[in-house]
Amino acid sequence: MSTKTEIGTVKKQQKANLKPPPFYQVLMHNDDFTTTDFVVEVLQRFFAFDIERAVALMLKVHHDGKAVCGVFSRDVAMTKVELVRDYARQHEYPLRCSCEPV
């Protein structure tokens, strides 16, 4: 498609080369102080896991040292990390959460 400019010449319109935004995975890390019940609560509250799925992921974090809680756009992933960190601090747990590109 072309458009007319102010001087009367025709300029070819370029198509934007848009890429979908990159996705980030949110990771939960194991520690020796945060209770398993609290981890399950966090997974249900912030990641909308049902009880079975939350317990399964909590066990994966416990046994493997970390696990992916979900994959989101960058802003959503960073927000979830901050929400989890703040909630854990409010309850005096050192629960660690991070995000990294997929």
N, C-alpha and C positions, 0 to 999 in steps of 0.2 A: 504494500500500500504506500502511496506517496502523498505528500501534503504540499501545499503552496506556501512559500515563505513570503515575507513582507515585500520583497523586491520583485516577486513574480516568477522566480525560478522554482523548479520542482526539485525537491530533496527527497531521497528515498528514506523511508522510515525504517530504522533498525529494530529488530526484535530483541527484547531483553533476554539475556542468557541467565535465567534464574535457576538456582539449584534449591532443592528443599533444605531447610535448616538442618544442621547436624544434630544428632541425638546424643544424649548423655545418659550413662547408667549410674544409678545411685547405689552405692555400696554401704553395707553395714559391717562394722568390724567387731571382732570379739574382744572382750576384756575380762578380767578376773573379778570385777566388782559389780557390774550391772546384773540384776537378777533376770532369770529367764522369763518370769512373769512380766517384768517391765518391757523387755524386748518384744514379747508377744503383743502387749498393749500398744506399743509404738507402731508395730506393723499393722495392727488393726486400725488405729486412729489416723495415721498419716498416709498409709498405702492401701487402705480399704480391703485388707485381706480378711477372709473368714478365719475362724479359729483354727481349722485344720491346716490351712495354708500357712498361717502365721507360725504355728508350732513347727511345721516342717522347715520353714526358712530359718527359724531361730535355731533349730538343731543343726542346720547346714552352717550357719555362722559359727556356732559353738565348735563343730568338728573341723571345719575347713579354715577357720580364722576370719573369713569374710564371705559375703554372699551378695548377689545383686537383688535389690528390692524392687527395681523397676527401671524402665527406660523412658525418658521424657525429653522434651525440648530443653535447651540449656537453662532458660529462666525458671522453668518449673522444677527442674532437677536441683538447681541451686537454692530455690526457695524451700524445697522439701528438706534439704540438708540443714539449712538454718533453723527451720521449725523443729526438726528432731533434736538438734544440738541444744536449742533453747529449752525445749521441754525436758530434756535429760538433765540440764543444769538446774532447772527449777526443782527437780526431784533429787538433786545431788548425786547423779550418776555420771560416770565418765564415758558414757556411750559415744562412740565415734561413728560418724557417717561421712561419706565423701562422694564426689561425683567425678566421672572421667568420660571422655568421648568414647563412643562405641566404635 
